[in-house]
Structure formats: structure tokens, C-alpha cells
Amino acid sequence: MSVTEQQRHQLFTWFEEAMGSERAAILMDLLPPVGWADVATKHDLLELERRLDLRFEMVDHRFDSLRHELIGHMHEERIAATRTYVTWLLASQAALLTAIGVFGGLLALG
């Protein structure tokens, strides 16, 4: 049950009439203020810290997975680029040797 500020004031007035102003003020100071249920406890903070730690562990795991996946893709792309370069190099060398052979044959005939 939540206590309103009006209810607190009524209680203070009753204590004041029964015990005097000083004792009523001391007693009211010992009661939690209105909205006290909204205050976090140490246990609440520890639980929040635990949940945040779990969430960060999940994020770290996802980043590690993505990093490994990206490294794998980069390795595959590097292999594909190397194959393309070697194919191009061999084809250009074969074309060059063919051209030299054709021109050498033409020179020999001529």
C-alpha cells in the first residue's frame, strides 16, 4: 500500500497532538518518505549489474562470431583474388609467347 503525502500529514498531526511536536517530528523522520518503494536497494543494483554483465557477454560473443566470420570471408576473397591474378598472369604470358612465336615465324618466312 502506498502512503500519500496527505496521509503522512494526518499521521503527523495525530502524533503531534498525542506526543508533542518534537516527538512527532522524530517519529516522522524515522518513517520512509513517500515514494520510498521506488528507491533501488543494493540487491537491486547487484542484480542489475549481473544482468548487464550477461548482456555484455552476449554482445562480446556476437562480436567474436562476427569477427571470425569476417576473417573467414576476407580469407576466401584473398584466395579468389590470388587465383584471378595467377590466371590473368598465365594467360597474358601465354598470349605474349604466342605473339612472339607468330612474329618469329613471320620473320623467318620473310
C-alpha positions as CSV (number, residue, x, y, z in Angstrom):
1,M,0.0,0.0,0.0
2,S,1.3,3.4,-1.0
3,V,1.0,6.2,1.5
4,T,0.2,9.7,0.2
5,E,1.6,12.9,1.5
6,Q,-1.8,13.9,2.8
7,Q,-1.9,10.7,4.9
8,R,1.6,11.4,6.2
9,H,0.5,14.9,7.3
10,Q,-2.6,13.5,9.0
11,L,-0.4,11.0,10.9
12,F,2.0,13.7,11.9
13,T,-0.9,15.9,13.2
14,W,-2.2,13.0,15.3
15,F,1.3,12.2,16.7
16,E,1.8,15.9,17.4
17,E,-1.5,16.1,19.4
18,A,-0.7,12.9,21.3
19,M,3.1,13.3,21.9
20,G,4.1,16.8,21.1
21,S,5.8,18.4,18.2
22,E,9.4,17.3,18.8
23,R,8.5,13.6,19.3
24,A,6.1,13.6,16.3
25,A,8.9,15.1,14.1
26,I,11.4,12.5,15.3
27,L,8.9,9.7,14.7
28,M,8.1,11.0,11.2
29,D,11.8,11.3,10.4
30,L,12.1,7.5,11.1
31,L,9.4,6.7,8.5
32,P,10.4,6.3,4.9
33,P,9.4,9.2,2.7
34,V,6.6,9.0,0.1
35,G,7.8,7.1,-3.0
36,W,10.4,5.1,-0.9
37,A,9.3,2.0,-2.8
38,D,10.9,3.5,-6.0
39,V,14.3,3.6,-4.4
40,A,16.7,0.9,-5.6
41,T,18.4,-1.4,-2.9
42,K,21.9,-2.7,-3.0
43,H,20.4,-6.1,-4.1
44,D,18.6,-4.3,-7.0
45,L,21.8,-2.8,-8.1
46,L,23.7,-6.1,-7.8
47,E,21.0,-7.8,-9.9
48,L,21.2,-5.0,-12.5
49,E,25.0,-5.3,-12.6
50,R,24.6,-9.1,-13.1
51,R,22.1,-8.7,-15.9
52,L,24.3,-6.0,-17.6
53,D,27.3,-8.3,-17.3
54,L,25.4,-11.1,-19.0
55,R,24.2,-8.8,-21.7
56,F,27.7,-7.6,-22.4
57,E,29.0,-11.2,-22.5
58,M,26.3,-11.9,-25.2
59,V,27.4,-8.8,-27.2
60,D,31.1,-9.8,-26.9
61,H,30.2,-13.3,-28.1
62,R,28.3,-11.9,-31.1
63,F,31.2,-9.6,-32.0
64,D,33.7,-12.5,-31.7
65,S,31.4,-14.6,-34.0
66,L,31.1,-11.7,-36.5
67,R,34.9,-11.1,-36.4
68,H,35.6,-14.8,-37.1
69,E,33.1,-14.8,-39.9
70,L,34.5,-11.6,-41.4
71,I,38.1,-13.1,-41.2
72,G,36.8,-16.2,-43.0
73,H,35.2,-14.1,-45.8
74,M,38.4,-12.0,-46.1
75,H,40.5,-15.1,-46.4
76,E,38.1,-16.5,-49.1
77,E,38.3,-13.2,-51.0
78,R,42.1,-13.2,-50.8
79,I,42.2,-16.7,-52.2
80,A,39.8,-15.8,-55.0
81,A,41.8,-12.6,-55.9
82,T,45.1,-14.6,-55.9
83,R,43.5,-17.2,-58.2
84,T,42.3,-14.4,-60.5
85,Y,45.7,-12.8,-60.6
86,V,47.5,-16.0,-61.3
87,T,45.0,-16.9,-64.1
88,W,45.5,-13.4,-65.6
89,L,49.3,-13.7,-65.3
90,L,49.4,-17.1,-67.0
91,A,47.0,-16.1,-69.8
92,S,48.9,-12.9,-70.5
93,Q,52.2,-14.8,-70.6
94,A,50.7,-17.4,-72.9
95,A,49.4,-14.6,-75.2
96,L,52.8,-12.9,-75.2
97,L,54.6,-16.2,-76.0
98,T,52.1,-16.9,-78.8
99,A,52.6,-13.4,-80.3
100,I,56.4,-13.8,-80.1
101,G,56.1,-17.2,-81.9
102,V,53.8,-15.8,-84.6
103,F,56.1,-12.8,-85.2
104,G,59.2,-15.0,-85.1
105,G,57.6,-17.3,-87.7
106,L,56.7,-14.3,-89.9
107,L,60.2,-13.0,-89.7
108,A,61.6,-16.5,-90.6
109,L,59.4,-16.6,-93.6
110,G,60.1,-13.2,-94.7
